[in-house]
Amino acid sequence: MTVYYLPSCKYKELHTLSSQKIRTYLRAKPDHVIADCCKKSQSLFHNGDTVLTNCSSCAIITDEASPQANEMSIYEYLLADEAFPWPDYYGEEITVQDCYRAAHKPAVQKAVRECLNRMNMRPAELEENYERTRFDGIYKYRRISDANLALAPIQYGRIQKEFIDVQPEDVQKAQMKEWVKQYRTDRVAVYCNSCLKGVQLGGADGVHLLDLITADLP
């Protein structure tokens, strides 16, 4: 049985340091492999393998394209790792922004909050959270790629039909500015690349959960 990590092409590009840190940490473990782009890697996964994800799109594609494997978020995995060096944020209160594409994954949502607790942070909840969330940052405003639709036609077909609402950049910015008015903490924790871009577009101080988690890794 092999544990594969899908590092997310977007996350690697936008979060160079933390991405390298978590890949180095996982690579040092026996039977752990750092995979390539999720679109190229599905043929690697066999029955009984575990596939770790930090990206909602990677998770959706793996769930549908490789049902023989056990897809799990990196957050669930790290919570079970007794050796992981959790940083200490000294009781900082931080808003949790849930992601629409993970609304059907209560284990991920629970793990996100437990990771914050492990780092001595206090999660602040929005009224629209967990399975109620309709937020996905800038993802909502762009048509789903043909490649993603081909790999996960069931989930992405539904999302394209029920959720996507293509809008020009000025409308996106106005809607994000309105959305972030509800935040009451200095920082907002997200676990999705598109959510982070949306939060920042609205003018809030968004931070990716994996950036917080890897602070004490070499």
C-alpha angles and dihedrals in degrees: 000000000000131000111218124192120208102203095193117242092232093048092050090051098046101033103039099163101044091042091055091046096055093043091052091049094051096041090061091062121090116259092010118130130188106223130204128241112333091238091059099038106057093096089062096064119093135181110296096018119128119224117199119206137184095181130075092219093050089050095049093048093047094046092054103031097041109031089156090071129070107244113199135165119255086238094062090046096051092049088062093048106096092191098055113120105229113199122230120238094181100238099312113171111227132178117240114222110198122209124234093221089058096044090107092053109079091168090061093046092049092047092052091058094043090053089055090050091050088055092052093253127137113229114221114205130221120218089242101056142130110011091354095065119118095175124113102149114227092345091086092062100055132071114250113253120255089237092058092045090052094052097043107020096160100053098030092044089057093045092049091051101039106029117021114098111174111215136169119259095258091056091046091053093047092051093047091049089054092047097053092055088086094062114105102179131077093245136030122212117216133176099198130074094221092046090053092051090049094049091048092045087058091054100254125131101252123181128187113240092230090056088056094045097051096050094110097040116108 
